[in-house]
Structure formats: C-alpha cells, structure tokens
Amino acid sequence: MSSTSKYLSASERRAVTVEAVIALAAEQNPSQITTAAIAERMGLTQGAIFRHFPNKEAILEAVMGWVSERLISRIEKALAGEPSPLAALQGMFMAHAGFITEHPGIPHLLFEELQRAGETAPKRMVLTLVQRYEERIKRLLEKGKACGELDPELNSKAAATLFLGMIQGLVMQSLIVGDVNHIRRNASKVYAVYERGIRSAS
C-alpha cells in the first residue's frame, strides 16, 4: 500500500480494510487471517486498524456487508432491461459467476462463516444474503411459469436451490483445479443445461 493511503478518510480506510481481507482470503484459509496480517497487507499498524474496527468480528461484518451490497447491485444491474424472466435468470447467473471470478476470496469467506459454530453477526448476514438471493430467483422462476417460458409444473424452490448449487459447484471445481477462471469458462455451459431442464416444452 502506498504512503498516501495513510491519509485516507475513515470510510475509505474501512473500505480498503475490507478489500485487504478479501484479497487475503483468496490466498489463505480465512480462519488464519489475523488483524496483524491485515495491517501488514495495508502497510499499517494493528493500532491503526483498531481505530476503525473494535475487533476482528467487526471487520468480518463490514466484509459481509460489502459482499451483500456489491453482489446484489451486480445482479440488479444484470437484470435491468432483460426482456424476459429466462433472460434475466441467465443474466443473474453470469453476473454472479463474473463477480466471484473477480473476487475469488469471497466464497472462501462465506463458506468459513457458514461453518462457524454458534450464532455470529457475520454468519447471520451470510444467511440473510442467501435467503434474499434465493427469494429473488424464485420470483423470477414464478414469473417465467406465469408467462409460459418455464415448465408450469416446475418446483420453484427446488429450481432456486439448484441454481445456487450450480454456482457453489463451479466454485468447488475451481478450487480443485486451482484456477478461478474455471468458473467463467464453464458458467455458460452449466447454465445451458439448467435452462433446458426448466424450459416449457411448448
């Protein structure tokens, strides 16, 4: 980090801290990311970090807030102007795949939070994000059924779960092969199979 970053405003410093955590999560197990490592990545002291965040959990809360805001914004932008529910679903899927490819540390952080024992604020934020996302998918699926694009007998809840599962599967495969671009390369092919399964036969 350049020396000019030492003179950032409080909001800018918080944003840069979040970005540092996401970058570190792409390189190592998120559970092993310490405030010392975050400070080192930013070229600051731990004391400087704690002037903006009282503890590590507060940093993780800020990270989850950033992820939720950016992902939902990316999805809504992809949906804007799409001519049909089916086109909107494809736009949403590709936007999500692109977002993860650009920020490979994010799924590591999300998986880590979901595996933590007990209730924490960051974990609740992840669960809320997943629920909001799933509801958005279900609404599109219902619209697709109503307008005749999708199979009227389609189970929207199961189809929404599968939609999310495809993203998670692509993430896991990218981790196995050690190449985050595996997601972008295969997203359209995976979605094409999904679309064939939910389309109306008529």
N, C-alpha and C positions, 0 to 999 in steps of 0.2 A: 504494500500500500504506500502511496506517495505521501510526502510530508504534509501536503496540503490537506489530506484527509483528517489531520489532527484538528482542523479548524471547522469541521462540519457542524451544522446545527444539530440539536438534539434529535429531531425527526430523521434527519439524514444519517446520523450516526446509528440510529436504531435500524434503519433500512439496510445500511452497509453490514451491520452485525448479522442480520437475517441472511443476507446474501453469502456471508462468510460461512455460516453454519450449513447452508445448502451445498456450498462448494465442498466443504469438508466431508459431508455425508456421502458425496459421490466417491470419496477416496478411502473412507474407513467406516468401520461399524459405528453407527450413530451413538450407541451407548458409551463409546470410548471417547467421544468428543468432550473435552473439558473446557472450562472457561479460559484456562491458560492457553489451550490450543487455539481457541477463537481469537483471543487477544494477540497471540503470535501471528496468526494469519492476517490480522488487521494492522499489525505493526504498532500495537498499543500495549499498555499495562492492563492487568486484570482490574485494577482500580478504576481505570477509565471505563471499562465495560460495566462495572457495578454502579457507576454514576447514572446509568440509563436503565439497568435491569437489576432488581434486587437479588435475583438468583437465576440458576440455570433453567428452572421451570418457566420463569417469566420469559426467558429468551425463546424457549420452545413454543410458548403461547403465541409470541409475536411471529414466529416462523409459520405456525399453523394458520394464523390469521392471514399472513401474506399469501400462502398457498391457496387458501379458500378464495380469497378475493381475486387473485390472478387467474386461477383456473376457471371460476365461474364467469369472469369477464371475458376470457378467451372463448369459452363455449357460447356465451350470449352473442358475441361478435360473429362467430361462425354461423349461428342460427339466423341472424338478421338477413332478411331478404331471400331466404331459401324458399323456393316455390312450393314445396310440399313437405309433409312430415317425414317421408322417406329420405328426401334430400337433406333435411335438417338432421336426421339421425346420422347420416354419413358425415355431414359436416362436423357434428359434435364428436364423433369417433376420431376423425382425422385431426381435429384440433387438440383433443386430449393426447393423442399419440405424439403430436408435434411438441406439446408442452413438456411432456416427460423426456423426450429426446433432448430438448434444450436444457432441462434441469434434472439430470439423472439422480441427483441426491434426494429428490423429493420422495419417490417410492420407498427408499430406504428409511427415511424418517417416518413416513406413515406406517409402514409395517412395524417399525420399532415401537411406536406409540401404541398400536393396537395390541401388541404382545405384552405390554406392561401390566403388572398385577395391580388390581385396585382401580379406583377412580381418580383421574387427574384432569386438570383443566385442558391440557393439550389433547388428551385422549378423547374427552368429550367433544372437542372441536373437530377432531377427525371423524368421529361417528356422525356428528351433525352434518358435516360436508358430504359424507357418503349417502346419508338419508336424503339430503336435498337433491343430490345428483340423481339418485335412483328415482325420486318422485318426478324430476324433470324428464327423465327417459320414459317413464310410464305414461305421462301426459302426452308425449309425442306418439307413443305407440297407440294410445286410445284414439287420438286424432286420426292416425293412419287407418285404424279399423273403421272409424266413422265415415271416412271419405272413400273407402273401398280400395285403398292401396295395399293394406295388410290383411292377412287372413282373419276373418271375423271371429274365428274360434281361438285365436292366439291368446295364450295366457300372458298378459302384460307384465305381471310381476316376475314370472319365470324368465321372460324375454329380457327384462331390465337387468335381472341378476346375471344372465348370460352375457349381456353387453359389457357389464363391469368385469365379469370373469375373463373376457377376451383381452381386455386391457391388462389385467393382472397377469394373464398367461404370457402375453408378449413381454412384459417386464421381467418375469421369471426366466424366460428363454434368453433375454438379452444378458441377464446376469450369468447364466450358464455358459454362454458363448463369449462373454466378456466384451460385448460390443453393443453399446446403447443404440447405435444406428440400425440394429436388427429390428427395432420397433418400427421405425419409419419405413424400412424396406418391405416389411411384411404386413403392415396395418391394412393397406387397401385390399390385399388378397384375403386376409382373415375376415374383413368386413363383408366382402363379396359373398363369402359362404354363408355368413349370418343373414344377409339380406335375402338370399334365395330361400332360406328357411322360413322367413316371416312374411314374405310377399303373398298377396292374394293370388289364388290360382286362376282367377278370371281375368 
